[in-house]
């Protein structure tokens, strides 16, 4: 599965956790400062992780709209990696 991470400048340990605990094979990263709004997600995206503290509101709304139309699950993180680890242990 391909995962799109939106926001933050550096991914840190997030790709490793996504690979180990969620079975993600490929990571695509969009920073939160995009000027041009995306038309669609990269082909094959099965999960979107959004770091809300590092994304402008317009991009956040666009990601939500694209995910809703495509039926893709979105994980909204306020503080980052610690929330991602909690999600993986929850099931």
N, C-alpha and C positions, 0 to 999 in steps of 0.2 A: 504494500500500500504506500502511496505517496502522501506525505504530510506537508502542508503549507504552514509556515510559521510567519505571522504578521506582527511587526513591531520589534522593538529592541535593536540595538546596534550589533551586539555580539550574542551568539547562541549559547555559548558556554557548554554546560553538560546536558542541555535539553535534547540534542540529537541522540546521545547515548541512551538516555532514559526512554525516549520514544522507541528506539530500536529494541531495547531489551524488554520493556514491559508492555508495549503496544504492538510490536511486530511491524513497525514502520521500516520500509526498505530504502526510501529516498526522502530527503528533506529539501524543500524549496523555501527560500527566505525572502520575504519582502520587508524592507524597513518601513517604519511608520511615517516616513517623510515624503512619500510618493506625491508628486505634483499631479501626474496624470493618473486618473482612476482606471483600474483594470476593467477590461471588457468581460473577462471570464477567468476562472482558475486554470492552472496548468492541467493538461489532460491527465486523467488517472488519479486526481486528488481524492482521497477518501476521508481525510480529517484536516480540519483547520484549527490551529492554535493561535489565539490573539492575545498579545500582551497589551492590555487596555491602557496602561500607563504610558505607553510608548507609541500610541497611534493617534493621529488626528481624527476628529469626529466624522468628517466626511468619508475618510477611508473606512472607518469602523462600520458606518451605516452601509457602505457599498459592499463590504465583505459579508455582512449579515444578509443583505438582499441576494447576493449571488449564491450564498450557501442555501438559503431558503428555496430558491428556484431550482437548484441542482440536487437538493435533498442530502446535503453533506453536513455531517455533525461538526459543530463549532464548540471549542473549549475556550472559555473566556477566563484569562488569568490576570489577577490584579497585581500580585506580588512575585509571580514567576515560578521558579523551579520547585519550591516547596509545595505549592498547590498541585503541581503536576505529579509529584511523588504520592501525594494523598489520593489523587484520582486513581492512580495505578493500583494502590493497595485496596481501594474500595471495590474493585471488581472489574 
